[in-house]
Amino acid sequence: MKLRRERGDVPVGCLVGLVVLALATLIGIKATPVMIHVGELDKEIGNLADRAGRRDYKDKRIIRDVLSKAEEVSLPVTKESIKIERGRTHFKIWVTYQKDIDFVFYTYHWNKEHFHDRPIF
């Protein structure tokens, strides 16, 4: 049996592992900031839904605040993508949009929907 232990010989598994590590790093670098921004927007929408029962939080103000936060975190939310329903006992808000994440050879289209349903006291 002949052993191959020559200088500069790299096992194929090591090269495959490095390629997988490079791809995972690229995905992490591109997707993590977008996921953080989506989380910030979701938290703000939840806060606004909690305050919807107050007198000064009308639909126009909630839409304005959602659009302001979306612009702050660079997410493509428009006035038409925000749907609000107010009932006697519940407040519901939907915010839908599509965020494109550009990788080196591929563009991922992330369709996101935020939904919050809160009781009105």
N, C-alpha and C positions, 0 to 999 in steps of 0.2 A: 504494500500500500504506500502510495506516494503522498506526502503531506505538502501542501502549497503554503509555505510561509516565506513569501518573498517580500522584500521591502516595497512599500507602496500598495500592497494588495489590500483592498477595502472590501469587506463582505457586502453582498448585495442587500442584505437586511438592514445594514446600517444606512445605506443610501436611501432606501425606501422610508426608513424611519425619519431621516432628515427632511425628506420631501413632505411627509405627513405633518411634521412639526412646523415646517414653513407655512403650509396651507392653513393649519389651525391658528398660527400666529396672525396671518393676514386676515382671516375671518374675524378674529378677536379684535384686531386693531380697527377694522372698518365697522363692525356691528355693535361693539360695546357702547360707543358714544350715542348712537341712535337709540339703543335700548334704554339708556339712562334718560335721554330726553323724553322718550315715550312714557317712562315712569313718572317723570316730573309733571307732564301734562295730565296723566291719569290722576295723580294726587290732587292737582289743582281743580280738575273737574269734580272729583269727590268732595273737596272742600266747598265748591260752589253749590253742589247739590245739597250739602248739609245746610247751607245758609238760605236755600230757596224759599223757606217758609217766612223769612223776614219781609217786612213791607218794602224796604228799599232794594230788594233783589228781584227786580222784574226780569222778564225774558231778555229784553234788549241789553240790560246790564250784564247778564250772565253770558250772552253771546259775545259781547264786547270783551269781557274778561278772558273767555276761552280763546278768542282770536288773538288777544294780546299775548297770552302765555305761549300759544303756538308759534307766533312770530318770534318771540324771545328765544325759544329753543329750536327754531328753524324746522318746523314741521308744516307740511302743506295742507293746513286746515282752511276751508273756506266757509263763508256764512251758509252756503247751501248744504254743507256736509254736517251741519249741526241740527238736530231735531229735538225739540223739547215738548213734553206733554205735561200739563198740570191738571191734576184731578182735585177732587175735594180732600182726599186723604193722602195722595201720593204725588211725587215729582219724579219724572223720568227724563233722562237726557241720554241721547246717543250722539257720538261724534265718530264719523268714519272718514278715513283717508287712506291714501296709498303712498308709502315712502319708498323710494328707490334707493337701494344700497349698491354702489358701483364697486365691484371687485375688478381684478386685473382683466379677466377674460369673460366675466359674466356680470349681469345686472340682475339683482334680486328685487322683485316687486313685493314689498311687504304690505299686505292689506290689513289694516288695523281698525278695530272697532272698540270704542270705550262705551260702556253702558253703566249707568248708575241709577238705581231706584231707591228713593228715600221717602219716608213718611213725612207728611207735613203736620205739624202740631199747631 
